[in-house]
Amino acid sequence: MLEEDPARRPSLAVILDYAQYLAPAGDLGGLARAQSTNLVSEKVSGLANAAGETGQSAQMVRDHAGELARQAEALRGQVDQFLSRIRAA
């Protein structure tokens, strides 16, 4: 798994806003609210990590597609040369 980038972690304000959204007003006590906030923080952090991994995977696919395009172009040139020799013979 990738190392967590602290700059990509959601702010405490975002986490608290999300926790308040999940819990009806006045429904949770202090300890339960803290546990809920911690759970939300873990889930948001997990989503951020998954998004980072997805971005890296997409970059790898892009890199490999570029290499495949270069190889296809080289093969096209070799086939053209081969066909030229056949025609000349």
Backbone as CSV, one residue per row, in Angstrom:
resi,resn,N_x,N_y,N_z,CA_x,CA_y,CA_z,C_x,C_y,C_z
1,MET,0.839,-1.175,0.000,0.000,0.000,0.000,0.889,1.245,0.000
2,LEU,0.415,2.311,-0.509,1.190,3.540,-0.621,1.319,4.228,0.720
3,GLU,2.415,4.952,0.907,2.557,5.746,2.107,1.586,6.904,2.046
4,GLU,1.038,7.231,3.205,0.041,8.295,3.267,0.715,9.655,3.167
5,ASP,0.179,10.495,2.324,0.670,11.856,2.144,-0.106,12.763,3.082
6,PRO,0.540,13.332,4.110,-0.178,14.175,5.063,-0.871,15.367,4.412
7,ALA,-0.353,15.850,3.304,-0.966,17.002,2.637,-2.312,16.633,2.025
8,ARG,-2.532,15.347,1.773,-3.783,14.905,1.158,-4.836,14.544,2.188
9,ARG,-4.502,14.560,3.467,-5.460,14.219,4.502,-6.498,15.318,4.626
10,PRO,-7.742,14.937,4.868,-8.776,15.957,5.021,-8.567,16.746,6.309
11,SER,-8.984,17.976,6.300,-8.839,18.804,7.487,-9.815,18.347,8.554
12,LEU,-9.531,18.688,9.792,-10.401,18.338,10.904,-11.782,18.950,10.708
13,ALA,-11.845,20.157,10.173,-13.137,20.811,9.949,-13.995,20.001,8.977
14,VAL,-13.368,19.478,7.920,-14.109,18.665,6.953,-14.619,17.395,7.615
15,ILE,-13.784,16.769,8.415,-14.173,15.538,9.098,-15.323,15.800,10.060
16,LEU,-15.230,16.865,10.833,-16.294,17.187,11.782,-17.592,17.528,11.068
17,ASP,-17.504,18.262,9.987,-18.710,18.577,9.210,-19.374,17.297,8.724
18,TYR,-18.571,16.364,8.246,-19.112,15.112,7.738,-19.723,14.289,8.870
19,ALA,-19.066,14.260,10.021,-19.588,13.523,11.178,-20.926,14.111,11.626
20,GLN,-21.045,15.426,11.619,-22.305,16.062,11.995,-23.393,15.730,10.985
21,TYR,-23.022,15.612,9.737,-23.982,15.253,8.695,-24.518,13.844,8.925
22,LEU,-23.635,12.949,9.366,-24.036,11.565,9.566,-24.903,11.357,10.799
23,ALA,-24.690,12.159,11.828,-25.406,11.966,13.086,-26.448,13.060,13.281
24,PRO,-27.687,12.675,13.603,-28.702,13.690,13.881,-28.281,14.556,15.066
25,ALA,-28.667,15.799,15.048,-28.291,16.760,16.102,-28.719,16.243,17.469
26,GLY,-27.800,16.282,18.434,-28.086,15.889,19.809,-28.240,14.398,20.007
27,ASP,-27.999,13.595,18.999,-28.229,12.156,19.073,-27.035,11.407,19.664
28,LEU,-25.853,11.967,19.554,-24.656,11.274,20.026,-24.065,11.969,21.245
29,GLY,-23.560,11.172,22.181,-22.834,11.718,23.314,-21.417,12.042,22.904
30,GLY,-20.641,12.645,23.808,-19.273,13.061,23.498,-18.386,11.925,23.018
31,LEU,-18.375,10.794,23.739,-17.520,9.668,23.368,-17.961,9.070,22.036
32,ALA,-19.251,8.877,21.866,-19.757,8.311,20.617,-19.452,9.248,19.460
33,ARG,-19.552,10.550,19.674,-19.258,11.527,18.626,-17.784,11.446,18.235
34,ALA,-16.918,11.316,19.242,-15.479,11.203,18.962,-15.185,9.931,18.183
35,GLN,-15.837,8.833,18.557,-15.627,7.576,17.847,-16.141,7.685,16.408
36,SER,-17.286,8.331,16.242,-17.838,8.521,14.910,-16.910,9.379,14.062
37,THR,-16.375,10.431,14.660,-15.453,11.312,13.944,-14.201,10.549,13.538
38,ASN,-13.695,9.715,14.423,-12.511,8.913,14.114,-12.805,7.943,12.971
39,LEU,-13.976,7.325,13.000,-14.354,6.400,11.937,-14.450,7.135,10.601
40,VAL,-15.077,8.287,10.610,-15.192,9.073,9.382,-13.807,9.453,8.884
41,SER,-12.935,9.847,9.786,-11.570,10.213,9.414,-10.862,9.045,8.743
42,GLU,-11.013,7.855,9.305,-10.386,6.669,8.717,-10.951,6.388,7.323
43,LYS,-12.266,6.516,7.170,-12.892,6.253,5.868,-12.451,7.273,4.829
44,VAL,-12.408,8.542,5.216,-11.983,9.589,4.281,-10.518,9.389,3.907
45,SER,-9.703,9.024,4.880,-8.290,8.763,4.611,-8.142,7.577,3.661
46,GLY,-8.956,6.540,3.869,-8.926,5.380,2.978,-9.323,5.750,1.553
47,LEU,-10.331,6.608,1.446,-10.744,7.068,0.118,-9.645,7.878,-0.553
48,ALA,-8.975,8.726,0.219,-7.880,9.522,-0.339,-6.748,8.617,-0.825
49,ASN,-6.440,7.582,-0.046,-5.397,6.633,-0.458,-5.803,5.894,-1.720
50,ALA,-7.059,5.462,-1.783,-7.534,4.745,-2.970,-7.483,5.648,-4.199
51,ALA,-7.834,6.903,-4.015,-7.778,7.841,-5.141,-6.338,8.022,-5.618
52,GLY,-5.406,8.104,-4.675,-3.994,8.226,-5.043,-3.497,7.008,-5.804
53,GLU,-3.890,5.829,-5.349,-3.488,4.599,-6.032,-4.101,4.532,-7.433
54,THR,-5.345,4.970,-7.554,-6.005,4.978,-8.859,-5.272,5.913,-9.814
55,GLY,-4.863,7.072,-9.316,-4.114,8.013,-10.147,-2.796,7.432,-10.615
56,GLN,-2.110,6.743,-9.717,-0.842,6.121,-10.102,-1.059,5.012,-11.125
57,SER,-2.114,4.241,-10.945,-2.422,3.173,-11.913,-2.739,3.764,-13.278
58,ALA,-3.499,4.839,-13.293,-3.834,5.487,-14.567,-2.577,5.989,-15.263
59,GLN,-1.645,6.534,-14.504,-0.390,7.013,-15.085,0.409,5.857,-15.674
60,MET,0.417,4.722,-14.985,1.123,3.544,-15.499,0.498,3.070,-16.805
61,VAL,-0.823,3.032,-16.861,-1.510,2.623,-18.092,-1.147,3.576,-19.225
62,ARG,-1.144,4.869,-18.924,-0.788,5.871,-19.940,0.637,5.662,-20.439
63,ASP,1.565,5.431,-19.522,2.964,5.209,-19.903,3.107,3.976,-20.795
64,HIS,2.431,2.890,-20.400,2.521,1.656,-21.185,1.863,1.830,-22.551
65,ALA,0.775,2.567,-22.613,0.122,2.812,-23.899,1.046,3.608,-24.821
66,GLY,1.768,4.559,-24.273,2.723,5.320,-25.077,3.841,4.442,-25.612
67,GLU,4.345,3.559,-24.767,5.396,2.631,-25.214,4.863,1.693,-26.286
68,LEU,3.657,1.213,-26.116,3.053,0.340,-27.125,2.881,1.082,-28.452
69,ALA,2.501,2.336,-28.415,2.359,3.128,-29.641,3.711,3.284,-30.338
70,ARG,4.777,3.506,-29.568,6.116,3.621,-30.160,6.537,2.304,-30.817
71,GLN,6.266,1.194,-30.158,6.613,-0.109,-30.720,5.805,-0.393,-31.986
72,ALA,4.536,-0.007,-31.981,3.693,-0.212,-33.162,4.220,0.604,-34.337
73,GLU,4.662,1.806,-34.081,5.212,2.656,-35.151,6.497,2.039,-35.711
74,ALA,7.350,1.523,-34.831,8.586,0.884,-35.292,8.267,-0.356,-36.127
75,LEU,7.315,-1.150,-35.690,6.913,-2.340,-36.441,6.330,-1.950,-37.791
76,ARG,5.548,-0.887,-37.824,4.968,-0.414,-39.088,6.084,-0.059,-40.075
77,GLY,7.120,0.593,-39.590,8.258,0.937,-40.451,8.961,-0.297,-40.980
78,GLN,9.149,-1.301,-40.134,9.803,-2.535,-40.567,8.956,-3.280,-41.606
79,VAL,7.647,-3.306,-41.399,6.762,-3.963,-42.371,6.807,-3.219,-43.697
80,ASP,6.790,-1.892,-43.655,6.870,-1.100,-44.894,8.165,-1.397,-45.645
81,GLN,9.288,-1.481,-44.926,10.566,-1.801,-45.561,10.528,-3.194,-46.183
82,PHE,9.968,-4.144,-45.469,9.863,-5.510,-45.963,9.035,-5.553,-47.247
83,LEU,7.891,-4.867,-47.228,7.035,-4.866,-48.412,7.709,-4.154,-49.585
84,SER,8.480,-3.123,-49.311,9.214,-2.449,-50.369,10.226,-3.374,-51.012
85,ARG,10.909,-4.165,-50.212,11.885,-5.130,-50.746,11.195,-6.197,-51.581
86,ILE,10.035,-6.645,-51.130,9.273,-7.675,-51.860,8.865,-7.120,-53.222
87,ARG,8.374,-5.895,-53.238,7.942,-5.271,-54.498,9.125,-5.084,-55.446
88,ALA,10.281,-4.750,-54.896,11.467,-4.490,-55.724,12.046,-5.778,-56.295
89,ALA,11.776,-6.889,-55.668,12.365,-8.165,-56.117,11.711,-8.741,-57.343
